[in-house]
Amino acid sequence: MLTQLDYEASELFLKHSKAPRPEKVHIGLVQLSTDHSIEADLNMLVGSSAMIFSNRVYYSSSMTKEALAEISRGITQSASLIATGLPMDVMAFGCTSASIVIGNEKIRELLTVDNPGIPATNPWMGALAAFKHLKAKRVSIFSPYPTEVNYPLYQQLVAEGFDVPTIGALRIEKDTDITTVSFDSMLEGAKRILAQAPTDAIFMSCTNLRALEHIEKIEAELGVPIVTSTQAMFWHAMMLVGKQPRIEGFGQLLAG
């Protein structure tokens, strides 16, 4: 065996040139430790247009305003550990209910402490932009959340100028249980919401709700646009960098 000095003398030194960064939108994502769905959903959407670089932030899974507000403590640190040394084009925070509780502007600030000037979004911010893009004035909600989270959602929609004909709530207490909601439950719930009152769009809230792959089926059944959290967040992230996505199979919003 060679000594280190002999090894250094014999090692062949190779030169290299630098390849450019891939020509795709780089999205830095902070997601919850309890989210079982968002990665799989985003993998269905990114295609050749974007790349997702993610990290997780701790969440207790308790669907209370206090527990959701507590998530804010870890967002900046989590964002700072995303792909060190690789510039992001846009930052995203993957939780609808926490964005409602913490606030869109605060989320943007926490995401971009180490990357000032980079645009940022979250599912709630994306959803509000999506409703306006779809020219939806009346927005009904399919919510997995308990009432204490649904009321701020309702308040903020009204404050943004939307009419809210119906909020249908599953009142689930743990985030990790939201991912188990079946397609049949989503479809029947959406039908009941629409039967309650006419609406321009239905928002199926929560990135942990496995709704993305079912959007087309639900839209076909109901005849109204369906906006989901992950769909809206991805759409808005791309719009913020001037790359309007056109993706078939995931609802009117992404169809362009």
Secondary structure, 3 states (H helix, E strand, C coil): CCCHHHHHHHCCCCCCCCCCCCCCEEEEEEEECCCCCHHHHHHHHHCCCEEEEEEEECCCCECCHHHHHHCHHHHHHHHHCCCCCCCCCEEEEECHHHHHHHCHHHHHHHHCCCCCCCCEECHHHHHHHHHHHCCCCEEEEEECCCHHHHHHHHHHHHHCCCECCCEEECCCCEHHHHCCCCHHHHHHHHHHHHHHCCCCEEEECCCCCCCHHHHHHHHHHHCCCEEEHHHHHHHHHHHHCCCCCCCCCCCHHHHC
